[in-house]
Amino acid sequence: MSGIAEPISPGQFLWVAGISVVAGGIYLWPQYVISLMGSNGVYALMTTTLLAVGLAMAEVAVALNVQRPTYLTTLKTILPVIGPYVLFPLTAILCLAIDAIVLVLYGLMMQSYFYPFTPRLVIDLVILLVAAWVAVRTLSAVARSVQFWFPIILVLFVFVTVLTVPHIAYLAALKPATHFYVVPWVHSVFATWFLYADGSGIITLTPHVAWKRPRDAYLTAALAILGQGAVLLVLYIVSVGTLGPDALSHLYWPLAYIYSLVSLRSFFFQGVGAFVIIVWTSAITLYLAVHIFCFGWNLSSAVGNSLRASQVRVMAVGGTVAALTLATFLLPSIVVARAVLFHWVTPVSLMWSLMLQPGLWWRSRRWRQGRSAP
C-alpha cells in the first residue's frame, strides 16, 4: 500500500478535504432551504456547517488516535467484526448514494440549461470517466490534481460571482425574519447535510500528512469545512439578494438562472455560461474523483499483497463508475431524484454520522488508552 499512500502536505490535505464536501452539490443551493425557511435559511447553513466542523474534528481525532492507513483498516483495528462488515458498508452505501443522486441532478441541470439535445447519460459518463481517470492514481497525484485545479475553480467562481453583484436588488430580503420555527429549521439541516457528507474521507487522509503538531490537523480540517461554508454563504447572499425568497423557492436551479442574467458583451462572448460549465463541471469531477479514490483505496487496503491490492483498487473504481451509471437509470426524473435526496438519503446520512462519528471517537480513545497502559 506504500505506493498508493505517498504522503501529502498539510496544504494539499486542505484542498482535498475542501473539494470532498459541498463542491458536488453546490448548484442545488439554496433553493430547498429557502422553500422551507425563507429568509431564515442562513440559520440552517450555520447549523449544518458547525455540525460538519464538529464531526470533522471527531474524524481527525479517530485518525490520530489509531494511525491506520485507511478508514477500513481503522475500523478493523478498533472494531474488528462490526467495523469492516457493518459500519464500513453502510457508510460507503450512503456516500455513493449521495454521489449518484448529485450526479444525476447535475446532468439534468446541464441538460436543461446548456445541452438540451445531449442525452443525460453522455454528460454523466464523461464526468465519471474523467473522475475515474483521476481516482486510479496515487494519493499524491490526486492531491496535486486537486491542488492545481481547485484554486482555479475558486478564482473563476469569484469572477463569475462578482459579475452578479449589479443584479442584487433585494438586500432587505437577507434580513432574517423575527419569527423562528424549529421544525423547518431541523428539516432544512437534515435535508441539506449531503453538502458536507464526505464518507469519512478525512479519517483516510489524515494519517498520510506530515503534521508538525496534532492541532494542525484539527485546524486544517476545520478551515476546509469553514471555507466551503463561506462559499455557500456567498451563494446564499447572491441568490436571495438577486431573486428574493419567493422567486428563489420556486426555481430548481436558481444559480444557473442567476448566472444566465450576467452578460459580457464587451468581450468576445456573451454571457458566462462557459465559465459556469468549467467551474461546476470541474468541481463535481474532482469531488467524485476524491470519493471514488477513497472508496477504492479503502477496499484495496484489506488486501495484503501489493499487486493484488492494485488490482482490487482498479476493480473498485470500475465498479463504482458502473454503479453510479446504473443510478442514472434508476432516477429518471428531477422530482424523483430530489425527493430521494432531500427526504430519504440525506437525513439518514446525517443521523448515521451523528451516531457513528462520536462513537468511533470514544472507541478510538479507549483503544489508545489501552495501548498506552502499562
Buried (B, 14 or more C-beta within 10 A) or exposed (E): BEEBBEEBEBEBBBBBBBBBBBBBBBBBBBBBBBBBBBBBBBBBBEBBBEBBBBBBBBBBBBBBBBEBBBBBBBBBBBBEEEBBEEBBEEBBBBBBBBBBBBBBBBBBBBBBBBBEEEEBEEBBBBBBEBBBEBBBBBBBBBBBBBBEBBEEBBEBBEEBBEBBEEBBEBEEBBEEEEEEEEEBBBBBBBBBBBBBBBBBBBBBBBBBBEBEEEEBBBBBBBBBBBBBBEBBBEBBBBBBBBBBBEBBBEBBBBBBBBBBBBEEEEEEEEBBBEBBBBBBBBBBBBBBBBBBBBBBBBBBBBBEEEEEBBEBBBEBBBBBBEBBBEBBEEBEEBEEBBBBBBEEBBBBBBEBBBEBBEBBBBBBBEBBEEEEEE
